[in-house]
């Protein structure tokens, strides 16, 4: 009991309720941290978009193998998206068969 009474002497119960209601239990819009994260997401979304594409397991394995091969060859920052961007820049669309 002495510890509980000591806490009450240190902290004003009304102030604790207010902090919890406004900051901890409040809506994300009211929390400063949540606003900061949302605005940084909006700022970064201007130059790229996160998308979802489907690939067959075999194609994904081939993509990962190429990324690993390039990393072993010294391209330390190679990733799936970097390799796909490179392929887009270098594809010859006239050479693609119509049935692909």
Rosetta constraint file for C-alpha pairs under 8 A:
AtomPair CA 1 CA 5 HARMONIC 6.26 0.50
AtomPair CA 2 CA 6 HARMONIC 6.08 0.50
AtomPair CA 3 CA 7 HARMONIC 6.28 0.50
AtomPair CA 4 CA 8 HARMONIC 6.42 0.50
AtomPair CA 5 CA 9 HARMONIC 6.35 0.50
AtomPair CA 6 CA 10 HARMONIC 6.45 0.50
AtomPair CA 7 CA 11 HARMONIC 6.02 0.50
AtomPair CA 8 CA 12 HARMONIC 6.54 0.50
AtomPair CA 8 CA 13 HARMONIC 6.98 0.50
AtomPair CA 11 CA 15 HARMONIC 7.48 0.50
AtomPair CA 11 CA 16 HARMONIC 6.98 0.50
AtomPair CA 12 CA 16 HARMONIC 6.30 0.50
AtomPair CA 13 CA 17 HARMONIC 6.19 0.50
AtomPair CA 14 CA 18 HARMONIC 6.17 0.50
AtomPair CA 15 CA 19 HARMONIC 6.19 0.50
AtomPair CA 16 CA 20 HARMONIC 6.13 0.50
AtomPair CA 17 CA 21 HARMONIC 5.93 0.50
AtomPair CA 18 CA 22 HARMONIC 5.92 0.50
AtomPair CA 19 CA 23 HARMONIC 5.48 0.50
AtomPair CA 19 CA 24 HARMONIC 6.94 0.50
AtomPair CA 20 CA 24 HARMONIC 4.70 0.50
AtomPair CA 20 CA 25 HARMONIC 5.71 0.50
AtomPair CA 20 CA 26 HARMONIC 7.53 0.50
AtomPair CA 21 CA 25 HARMONIC 5.03 0.50
AtomPair CA 21 CA 26 HARMONIC 5.41 0.50
AtomPair CA 22 CA 26 HARMONIC 4.78 0.50
AtomPair CA 22 CA 27 HARMONIC 7.95 0.50
AtomPair CA 22 CA 30 HARMONIC 7.10 0.50
AtomPair CA 22 CA 31 HARMONIC 7.62 0.50
AtomPair CA 23 CA 30 HARMONIC 7.10 0.50
AtomPair CA 23 CA 31 HARMONIC 5.63 0.50
AtomPair CA 24 CA 31 HARMONIC 7.78 0.50
AtomPair CA 26 CA 30 HARMONIC 6.35 0.50
AtomPair CA 26 CA 31 HARMONIC 7.04 0.50
AtomPair CA 27 CA 31 HARMONIC 6.86 0.50
AtomPair CA 28 CA 34 HARMONIC 5.58 0.50
AtomPair CA 28 CA 35 HARMONIC 7.41 0.50
AtomPair CA 29 CA 34 HARMONIC 6.55 0.50
AtomPair CA 29 CA 35 HARMONIC 6.18 0.50
AtomPair CA 30 CA 34 HARMONIC 7.83 0.50
AtomPair CA 30 CA 35 HARMONIC 7.69 0.50
AtomPair CA 31 CA 35 HARMONIC 6.50 0.50
AtomPair CA 32 CA 36 HARMONIC 6.27 0.50
AtomPair CA 33 CA 37 HARMONIC 6.35 0.50
AtomPair CA 34 CA 38 HARMONIC 6.22 0.50
AtomPair CA 35 CA 39 HARMONIC 6.19 0.50
AtomPair CA 36 CA 40 HARMONIC 6.33 0.50
AtomPair CA 37 CA 41 HARMONIC 6.25 0.50
AtomPair CA 38 CA 42 HARMONIC 6.30 0.50
AtomPair CA 39 CA 43 HARMONIC 6.21 0.50
AtomPair CA 40 CA 44 HARMONIC 6.23 0.50
AtomPair CA 41 CA 45 HARMONIC 6.16 0.50
AtomPair CA 42 CA 46 HARMONIC 7.05 0.50
AtomPair CA 44 CA 48 HARMONIC 7.26 0.50
AtomPair CA 45 CA 49 HARMONIC 5.95 0.50
AtomPair CA 55 CA 59 HARMONIC 6.09 0.50
AtomPair CA 55 CA 60 HARMONIC 6.04 0.50
AtomPair CA 56 CA 60 HARMONIC 6.27 0.50
AtomPair CA 57 CA 61 HARMONIC 6.13 0.50
AtomPair CA 58 CA 62 HARMONIC 6.22 0.50
AtomPair CA 59 CA 63 HARMONIC 6.13 0.50
AtomPair CA 60 CA 64 HARMONIC 6.12 0.50
AtomPair CA 61 CA 65 HARMONIC 6.04 0.50
AtomPair CA 62 CA 66 HARMONIC 6.19 0.50
AtomPair CA 63 CA 67 HARMONIC 6.26 0.50
AtomPair CA 63 CA 80 HARMONIC 6.79 0.50
AtomPair CA 64 CA 68 HARMONIC 6.14 0.50
AtomPair CA 64 CA 80 HARMONIC 6.94 0.50
AtomPair CA 65 CA 69 HARMONIC 6.04 0.50
AtomPair CA 66 CA 70 HARMONIC 6.12 0.50
AtomPair CA 67 CA 71 HARMONIC 6.18 0.50
AtomPair CA 67 CA 78 HARMONIC 6.15 0.50
AtomPair CA 67 CA 79 HARMONIC 6.03 0.50
AtomPair CA 67 CA 80 HARMONIC 6.44 0.50
AtomPair CA 67 CA 83 HARMONIC 7.04 0.50
AtomPair CA 68 CA 72 HARMONIC 6.16 0.50
AtomPair CA 69 CA 73 HARMONIC 6.28 0.50
AtomPair CA 70 CA 74 HARMONIC 6.52 0.50
AtomPair CA 70 CA 75 HARMONIC 5.45 0.50
AtomPair CA 70 CA 76 HARMONIC 7.83 0.50
AtomPair CA 70 CA 78 HARMONIC 6.83 0.50
AtomPair CA 71 CA 75 HARMONIC 4.56 0.50
AtomPair CA 71 CA 76 HARMONIC 4.99 0.50
AtomPair CA 71 CA 77 HARMONIC 7.26 0.50
AtomPair CA 71 CA 78 HARMONIC 6.15 0.50
AtomPair CA 72 CA 76 HARMONIC 7.74 0.50
AtomPair CA 78 CA 82 HARMONIC 6.00 0.50
AtomPair CA 78 CA 83 HARMONIC 6.87 0.50
AtomPair CA 79 CA 83 HARMONIC 6.20 0.50
AtomPair CA 80 CA 84 HARMONIC 6.22 0.50
AtomPair CA 81 CA 85 HARMONIC 6.07 0.50
AtomPair CA 82 CA 86 HARMONIC 6.20 0.50
AtomPair CA 83 CA 87 HARMONIC 6.16 0.50
AtomPair CA 84 CA 88 HARMONIC 6.19 0.50
AtomPair CA 85 CA 89 HARMONIC 6.29 0.50
AtomPair CA 86 CA 90 HARMONIC 6.31 0.50
AtomPair CA 87 CA 91 HARMONIC 5.74 0.50
AtomPair CA 92 CA 96 HARMONIC 7.08 0.50
AtomPair CA 96 CA 100 HARMONIC 7.05 0.50
